[in-house]
Amino acid sequence: MESMFRIRAVESPPDDRGTRTIWHRGLKGAELVTDVDASGRVTRQELSLFDDVVVWSDGGLKTGESTTPPSKRPKPSEGLTWDADAGAERLDRIGNALKRYRGSDRYIQHVRDVLGVSDDAGVPIDAPITRSARAVREDHAVEEATRRAAARAAQRRSQLGVIGIVLGVVLALVGLVMLWRSMGS
């Protein structure tokens, strides 16, 4: 679990409804896929630890076993065999791994809260834990505007450089013509 905190989370841009997906992948067989709605609330989380998988969505838990490594699955929930019962043994193994986590990542803290292994009261499960889709879009728009402004400034500098070179060549030619005419007289 600690290795997941050291890996930077990858976040997809918001779709038309503002939903986005955040992936955490650890070095030793841990993967957390979190779906977040437009307001920043978690709607679904899938945690894979080696072959054990727990999925939280719509307030319910589902456990299972991975038959395909997370990196080889086309979609998060594909390649899984679901448990018919509650999967208490899997939940215990996953809960014990989560108890050792001491980082501050809000997505991992959320799954800890869902499974009831959090040390403190934590954030209410239905509360926003990240930025809203609007904030993500605004951040993206600001980044894009900054990038475009930098590109325009570079283009202006390039144009001024070309104008300076042309002006220099014209002045040099005028100087050569004046020198040639002064030598001819």
Salt bridges, closest charged atoms under 4 A:
GLU11 OE2 - ARG20 NE 2.52
GLU11 OE2 - ARG131 NH2 3.55
ASP15 OD2 - ARG17 NH2 3.74
GLU31 OE2 - ARG25 NH2 2.40
GLU46 OE1 - ARG44 NH2 3.02
GLU46 OE2 - ARG73 NH1 2.77
ASP52 OD1 - ARG90 NH1 2.75
ASP52 OD2 - ARG93 NE 2.61
GLU65 OE1 - ARG90 NH2 3.96
ASP83 OD2 - ARG90 NE 2.74
GLU89 OE2 - ARG93 NH1 3.00
ASP105 OD2 - HIS24 NE2 3.04
ASP119 OD2 - ARG102 NH1 2.56
ASP119 OD1 - ARG112 NH2 3.64
GLU138 OE2 - ARG134 NE 3.05
ASP139 OD2 - ARG131 NH1 2.57
GLU144 OE2 - ARG147 NH2 2.38
GLU144 OE2 - ARG148 NE 3.25
